[in-house]
Amino acid sequence: MRIEQLRPDEVFVFGSNAHGAHGGGAARLAYERFRAVWGQSEGLQGRSYGIDTMSGLEVLAEQSARFVEFAREHPELRFLMTEVGCGIAGYTPEQVARYFAGAPANVVLPQSFARVIDAD
């Protein structure tokens, strides 16, 4: 599913890099359409939420845990996740999806992530 627009309560979750240079992939879409902030790599920015996927799996795991907690603290929002880490960063859903296991119901996971989590 390609996310083109958001309802007022929705947030676009995308993979970023440590510099917050949103030049390609979902990050570019976040910057151009959903008010991601150039220079901000992690967290809520406009109608989007960035997770650094380019600084290694350890950083991705840490930031994913912070995102899951943020989503839990904001049940009024619905978070639409892209395949974070599976584009330019080059990871597979099998490597990344488990970081989002246990995400609250207001996080809409990509089907590829849901399949990995459900298989565990």
GUMIDO-453114 format. One line per field, with one value per atom (N, C-alpha, C): chain; z, x, y; residue in three letters. Coordinates in Angstrom, 1 decimal, decimal comma. Example, Ala and Ser with C-alpha at 12.3 -4.5 7.8 and 13.67 -1.06 7.14 Angstrom:
% GUMIDO-453114
cadena (A; A; A; A; A; A) $
z (7,8; 7,8; 7,8; 7,1; 7,1; 7,9) $
x (13,2; 12,3; 13,2; 12,8; 13,7; 12,9) $
y (-5,7; -4,5; -3,3; -2,2; -1,1; 0,0) $
residuo (ALA; ALA; ALA; SER; SER; SER) $
***
This chain:
% GUMIDO-453114
cadena (A; A; A; A; A; A; A; A; A; A; A; A; A; A; A; A; A; A; A; A; A; A; A; A; A; A; A; A; A; A; A; A; A; A; A; A; A; A; A; A; A; A; A; A; A; A; A; A; A; A; A; A; A; A; A; A; A; A; A; A; A; A; A; A; A; A; A; A; A; A; A; A; A; A; A; A; A; A; A; A; A; A; A; A; A; A; A; A; A; A; A; A; A; A; A; A; A; A; A; A; A; A; A; A; A; A; A; A; A; A; A; A; A; A; A; A; A; A; A; A; A; A; A; A; A; A; A; A; A; A; A; A; A; A; A; A; A; A; A; A; A; A; A; A; A; A; A; A; A; A; A; A; A; A; A; A; A; A; A; A; A; A; A; A; A; A; A; A; A; A; A; A; A; A; A; A; A; A; A; A; A; A; A; A; A; A; A; A; A; A; A; A; A; A; A; A; A; A; A; A; A; A; A; A; A; A; A; A; A; A; A; A; A; A; A; A; A; A; A; A; A; A; A; A; A; A; A; A; A; A; A; A; A; A; A; A; A; A; A; A; A; A; A; A; A; A; A; A; A; A; A; A; A; A; A; A; A; A; A; A; A; A; A; A; A; A; A; A; A; A; A; A; A; A; A; A; A; A; A; A; A; A; A; A; A; A; A; A; A; A; A; A; A; A; A; A; A; A; A; A; A; A; A; A; A; A; A; A; A; A; A; A; A; A; A; A; A; A; A; A; A; A; A; A; A; A; A; A; A; A; A; A; A; A; A; A; A; A; A; A; A; A; A; A; A; A; A; A; A; A; A; A; A; A; A; A; A; A; A; A) $
z (0,0; 0,0; 0,0; -1,0; -1,0; -0,3; 0,6; 1,3; 0,6; 0,1; -0,6; 0,1; 1,1; 1,8; 3,2; 4,1; 5,5; 6,0; 6,9; 7,6; 8,7; 9,3; 10,3; 11,5; 11,8; 13,0; 12,6; 11,4; 10,9; 10,8; 11,0; 11,0; 10,1; 9,2; 8,2; 8,9; 9,0; 9,7; 8,6; 8,6; 7,5; 8,0; 7,2; 7,5; 7,1; 8,0; 7,8; 7,9; 7,9; 8,1; 9,3; 9,8; 10,9; 10,7; 9,5; 9,2; 8,9; 8,8; 8,5; 7,1; 6,2; 4,8; 4,1; 3,9; 3,4; 1,9; 1,2; -0,2; -1,1; -0,5; -1,4; -0,7; -1,5; -0,9; -0,1; 0,9; 1,8; 2,5; 2,8; 3,5; 2,6; 1,3; 0,4; 0,4; 0,4; 0,4; 1,7; 2,8; 4,1; 4,1; 3,5; 3,4; 2,5; 1,4; 0,4; 0,7; 1,4; 1,6; 3,0; 4,0; 5,3; 6,4; 5,9; 6,7; 7,6; 7,1; 7,7; 7,7; 8,8; 8,9; 8,4; 7,5; 7,0; 8,1; 8,4; 9,4; 10,7; 10,8; 11,9; 11,5; 12,2; 11,8; 12,5; 13,7; 14,5; 15,1; 15,3; 16,0; 15,2; 15,9; 15,3; 14,6; 13,4; 12,6; 11,6; 11,9; 11,0; 11,2; 10,1; 10,1; 9,8; 10,2; 10,0; 11,2; 11,2; 12,3; 11,7; 11,9; 11,4; 12,3; 11,7; 12,4; 11,6; 12,2; 11,5; 11,2; 9,9; 9,4; 8,8; 8,7; 8,0; 8,9; 10,2; 11,1; 11,8; 11,2; 11,7; 12,5; 12,6; 13,2; 14,7; 15,4; 16,8; 17,0; 16,2; 16,2; 15,8; 14,8; 14,3; 15,4; 16,1; 17,2; 18,4; 18,7; 19,8; 19,4; 18,2; 17,7; 17,5; 17,1; 16,9; 18,3; 19,3; 20,7; 21,1; 20,9; 21,3; 20,5; 19,2; 18,4; 19,0; 19,3; 19,8; 21,1; 22,0; 23,2; 22,9; 22,0; 21,6; 21,1; 20,3; 19,7; 20,9; 21,8; 23,0; 23,8; 23,9; 24,7; 23,9; 22,6; 21,8; 21,1; 21,9; 21,3; 20,4; 20,5; 19,6; 18,2; 18,0; 16,6; 16,0; 14,7; 14,0; 13,1; 13,3; 12,7; 11,5; 10,3; 9,1; 8,8; 9,0; 8,8; 7,3; 6,8; 5,6; 6,0; 5,0; 5,3; 5,7; 6,9; 7,5; 7,4; 6,8; 6,7; 5,5; 4,8; 3,7; 2,3; 2,3; 1,0; 0,8; 0,9; 0,7; 1,7; 2,9; 3,9; 3,6; 2,9; 2,4; 3,3; 4,4; 5,3; 4,7; 5,2; 4,9; 6,0; 5,6; 6,7; 7,8; 7,5; 8,5; 9,5; 9,1; 9,9; 10,8; 10,3; 10,9; 11,7; 11,1; 11,6; 13,1; 13,7; 15,1; 16,0; 15,5; 16,4; 16,7; 15,9; 16,0; 16,6; 17,0; 17,7; 19,0; 19,3; 20,5; 20,3; 19,1; 18,8; 19,2; 19,7; 20,0; 18,7; 18,9; 17,8; 16,9; 17,4; 16,6; 15,6; 15,6; 14,6; 13,5; 12,3; 11,1; 10,5; 10,7; 10,1; 8,6; 7,9; 6,5; 6,6; 5,5; 5,5; 5,7; 5,1; 5,2; 6,6; 7,4; 8,8; 9,6; 9,3; 10,1; 9,8; 8,6; 8,3; 9,1; 9,2; 10,0; 11,4; 12,0; 13,4; 13,7; 12,8; 13,0; 13,0; 12,2; 12,0; 13,3; 14,1; 15,3; 16,4) $
x (0,8; 0,0; 0,9; 0,7; 1,4; 0,6; 1,2; 0,4; 0,6; -0,5; -0,5; -1,0; -1,9; -2,6; -2,9; -3,1; -3,4; -4,7; -5,4; -6,5; -5,9; -6,7; -6,2; -5,5; -5,9; -5,3; -4,2; -3,8; -2,8; -1,4; -0,4; 1,0; 1,8; 2,6; 3,4; 4,7; 5,0; 6,2; 7,2; 8,4; 9,3; 10,7; 11,6; 13,0; 13,8; 14,6; 15,5; 16,9; 17,8; 19,2; 19,6; 20,8; 21,3; 21,3; 21,4; 21,5; 20,1; 19,1; 17,7; 17,7; 18,5; 18,5; 17,5; 16,3; 15,2; 15,1; 16,1; 16,3; 15,7; 15,4; 14,9; 13,9; 13,3; 12,3; 11,2; 10,8; 9,7; 10,1; 11,4; 11,8; 11,5; 11,7; 11,4; 9,9; 9,1; 7,7; 7,2; 7,9; 7,6; 7,9; 9,0; 9,4; 8,5; 8,2; 7,4; 5,9; 5,4; 3,9; 3,5; 4,3; 3,9; 4,7; 5,4; 6,1; 7,2; 7,9; 9,1; 10,1; 10,9; 11,8; 13,2; 13,7; 15,1; 16,0; 16,9; 17,9; 17,4; 16,2; 15,7; 15,6; 16,3; 16,3; 15,3; 15,0; 14,1; 13,0; 11,8; 10,7; 9,7; 8,7; 7,5; 8,0; 7,6; 7,9; 6,8; 6,1; 4,9; 3,9; 3,5; 2,5; 3,3; 4,6; 5,4; 6,2; 6,8; 7,6; 8,8; 10,0; 11,2; 11,9; 12,5; 13,3; 14,6; 15,7; 17,0; 17,3; 17,3; 17,5; 18,9; 19,6; 20,9; 22,1; 21,9; 23,1; 23,3; 22,8; 23,0; 21,7; 21,7; 20,5; 20,4; 21,5; 21,4; 20,6; 21,0; 20,3; 18,8; 18,6; 17,3; 16,4; 17,0; 16,3; 15,9; 16,9; 16,7; 15,6; 15,7; 14,7; 13,3; 13,3; 12,0; 11,3; 12,1; 11,5; 11,0; 11,7; 11,2; 9,9; 9,9; 8,6; 7,5; 7,7; 6,6; 6,0; 6,9; 6,5; 5,8; 6,3; 5,6; 4,2; 4,0; 2,7; 1,8; 2,3; 1,5; 1,1; 1,9; 1,6; 0,6; 0,4; -0,5; -1,6; -2,5; -3,5; -4,5; -4,5; -5,3; -4,9; -3,6; -3,0; -3,0; -3,0; -2,9; -1,7; -0,7; 0,6; 0,6; 0,8; 0,9; 2,3; 2,8; 4,2; 4,5; 5,6; 6,2; 7,0; 7,7; 8,6; 9,9; 9,9; 11,0; 12,3; 13,3; 14,6; 14,7; 13,7; 13,7; 13,8; 14,1; 14,3; 15,8; 16,1; 17,5; 18,5; 18,0; 18,8; 19,2; 18,4; 18,7; 18,4; 17,7; 17,3; 16,1; 15,8; 14,7; 13,6; 12,4; 11,3; 11,7; 12,4; 12,8; 13,8; 14,6; 15,5; 14,9; 13,9; 13,4; 12,0; 11,2; 9,8; 9,7; 10,5; 10,5; 10,6; 11,3; 11,5; 10,1; 9,1; 7,8; 6,8; 7,2; 6,3; 5,9; 4,6; 4,1; 3,7; 3,7; 3,3; 1,8; 1,3; -0,1; -1,0; -2,3; -3,2; -3,3; -2,8; -2,8; -1,7; -0,9; 0,2; -0,2; -0,3; -0,6; 0,7; 1,0; 2,2; 2,0; 3,1; 3,1; 2,8; 2,1; 1,8; 3,0; 4,1; 5,3; 5,8; 5,7; 6,1; 5,1; 3,8; 2,8; 3,0; 3,3; 3,5; 4,7; 5,8; 6,9; 6,6; 5,9; 5,6; 4,6; 3,6; 2,6; 3,2; 4,3; 4,9; 5,8; 6,1; 6,9; 6,1) $
y (-1,2; 0,0; 1,2; 2,1; 3,4; 4,4; 5,1; 6,2; 7,5; 8,0; 9,3; 10,5; 10,2; 11,2; 10,7; 11,6; 11,3; 11,9; 11,2; 11,8; 12,7; 13,5; 14,4; 13,8; 12,6; 11,9; 10,9; 10,9; 9,9; 10,5; 9,7; 10,0; 9,0; 9,6; 8,8; 8,4; 7,1; 6,6; 6,2; 6,8; 6,5; 6,3; 5,7; 5,6; 6,8; 7,2; 8,4; 8,0; 9,1; 8,8; 9,8; 9,6; 10,3; 11,9; 12,3; 13,7; 14,3; 13,5; 14,0; 14,6; 14,1; 14,5; 13,6; 14,1; 13,4; 13,5; 12,9; 13,1; 12,0; 10,9; 9,8; 8,9; 8,0; 7,1; 7,7; 6,9; 7,4; 8,7; 8,9; 10,1; 11,3; 11,2; 12,3; 12,6; 11,5; 11,7; 12,4; 12,0; 12,6; 14,1; 14,4; 15,8; 16,6; 16,1; 16,8; 16,9; 15,9; 15,9; 16,0; 15,5; 15,3; 16,1; 17,1; 18,1; 17,6; 16,5; 16,1; 17,3; 17,4; 18,5; 18,2; 18,9; 18,7; 18,9; 17,9; 18,0; 17,3; 16,8; 16,0; 14,6; 13,7; 12,3; 11,5; 11,8; 10,9; 11,7; 11,0; 11,5; 12,2; 12,7; 13,4; 14,7; 14,9; 16,1; 16,3; 17,4; 17,6; 16,5; 15,9; 14,8; 13,5; 13,4; 12,2; 11,9; 10,7; 10,3; 9,5; 10,0; 9,4; 8,5; 7,4; 6,4; 6,3; 6,5; 6,3; 4,9; 4,6; 3,2; 3,0; 4,1; 4,1; 4,0; 3,9; 3,9; 2,6; 1,5; 0,2; -0,4; -1,7; -2,3; -2,0; -1,7; -1,4; 0,0; 1,0; 2,2; 2,1; 1,3; 1,1; 0,4; -0,6; -1,2; -0,2; 0,6; 1,6; 2,6; 3,1; 4,1; 3,5; 2,2; 1,5; 1,4; 1,1; 0,9; 2,3; 3,3; 4,7; 5,0; 4,6; 4,9; 4,1; 2,8; 2,0; 2,6; 3,1; 3,7; 5,0; 5,8; 7,1; 6,8; 5,8; 5,4; 5,0; 4,3; 3,8; 5,0; 6,1; 7,3; 8,2; 7,9; 8,8; 7,9; 7,4; 6,5; 7,3; 8,6; 9,5; 9,6; 9,1; 9,1; 7,7; 7,7; 6,4; 6,5; 5,6; 5,6; 4,6; 5,2; 4,3; 4,1; 2,9; 2,6; 2,2; 2,7; 2,1; 0,9; 0,3; -0,8; -0,2; 0,4; 1,1; 0,2; 0,7; 0,0; -1,0; -1,2; -2,2; -1,5; -0,3; 0,4; 0,7; 1,9; 2,4; 1,7; 1,5; 0,9; -0,5; -1,2; -2,5; -3,7; -3,5; -4,6; -5,4; -6,5; -7,3; -7,2; -7,5; -7,5; -8,5; -9,6; -10,5; -9,9; -9,0; -8,4; -7,3; -6,6; -5,4; -5,6; -6,4; -6,5; -6,7; -7,6; -7,9; -6,7; -5,7; -4,5; -3,8; -4,2; -3,6; -4,5; -5,7; -6,7; -6,0; -6,2; -5,6; -4,1; -3,6; -2,2; -2,2; -1,0; -0,9; -0,9; -1,1; -1,2; 0,0; 1,2; 2,4; 2,5; 1,4; 1,3; 0,4; 0,9; 0,0; -0,4; -1,7; -2,3; -2,6; -2,6; -3,1; -4,6; -5,1; -6,5; -7,4; -7,0; -7,8; -8,0; -6,9; -6,9; -7,8; -7,6; -8,4; -9,9; -10,3; -11,7; -12,2; -11,5; -12,0; -12,1; -11,1; -11,1; -12,2; -12,4; -13,5; -14,8; -15,0; -16,3; -16,7; -15,7; -16,0; -16,7) $
residuo (MET; MET; MET; ARG; ARG; ARG; ILE; ILE; ILE; GLU; GLU; GLU; GLN; GLN; GLN; LEU; LEU; LEU; ARG; ARG; ARG; PRO; PRO; PRO; ASP; ASP; ASP; GLU; GLU; GLU; VAL; VAL; VAL; PHE; PHE; PHE; VAL; VAL; VAL; PHE; PHE; PHE; GLY; GLY; GLY; SER; SER; SER; ASN; ASN; ASN; ALA; ALA; ALA; HIS; HIS; HIS; GLY; GLY; GLY; ALA; ALA; ALA; HIS; HIS; HIS; GLY; GLY; GLY; GLY; GLY; GLY; GLY; GLY; GLY; ALA; ALA; ALA; ALA; ALA; ALA; ARG; ARG; ARG; LEU; LEU; LEU; ALA; ALA; ALA; TYR; TYR; TYR; GLU; GLU; GLU; ARG; ARG; ARG; PHE; PHE; PHE; ARG; ARG; ARG; ALA; ALA; ALA; VAL; VAL; VAL; TRP; TRP; TRP; GLY; GLY; GLY; GLN; GLN; GLN; SER; SER; SER; GLU; GLU; GLU; GLY; GLY; GLY; LEU; LEU; LEU; GLN; GLN; GLN; GLY; GLY; GLY; ARG; ARG; ARG; SER; SER; SER; TYR; TYR; TYR; GLY; GLY; GLY; ILE; ILE; ILE; ASP; ASP; ASP; THR; THR; THR; MET; MET; MET; SER; SER; SER; GLY; GLY; GLY; LEU; LEU; LEU; GLU; GLU; GLU; VAL; VAL; VAL; LEU; LEU; LEU; ALA; ALA; ALA; GLU; GLU; GLU; GLN; GLN; GLN; SER; SER; SER; ALA; ALA; ALA; ARG; ARG; ARG; PHE; PHE; PHE; VAL; VAL; VAL; GLU; GLU; GLU; PHE; PHE; PHE; ALA; ALA; ALA; ARG; ARG; ARG; GLU; GLU; GLU; HIS; HIS; HIS; PRO; PRO; PRO; GLU; GLU; GLU; LEU; LEU; LEU; ARG; ARG; ARG; PHE; PHE; PHE; LEU; LEU; LEU; MET; MET; MET; THR; THR; THR; GLU; GLU; GLU; VAL; VAL; VAL; GLY; GLY; GLY; CYS; CYS; CYS; GLY; GLY; GLY; ILE; ILE; ILE; ALA; ALA; ALA; GLY; GLY; GLY; TYR; TYR; TYR; THR; THR; THR; PRO; PRO; PRO; GLU; GLU; GLU; GLN; GLN; GLN; VAL; VAL; VAL; ALA; ALA; ALA; ARG; ARG; ARG; TYR; TYR; TYR; PHE; PHE; PHE; ALA; ALA; ALA; GLY; GLY; GLY; ALA; ALA; ALA; PRO; PRO; PRO; ALA; ALA; ALA; ASN; ASN; ASN; VAL; VAL; VAL; VAL; VAL; VAL; LEU; LEU; LEU; PRO; PRO; PRO; GLN; GLN; GLN; SER; SER; SER; PHE; PHE; PHE; ALA; ALA; ALA; ARG; ARG; ARG; VAL; VAL; VAL; ILE; ILE; ILE; ASP; ASP; ASP; ALA; ALA; ALA; ASP; ASP; ASP) $
***
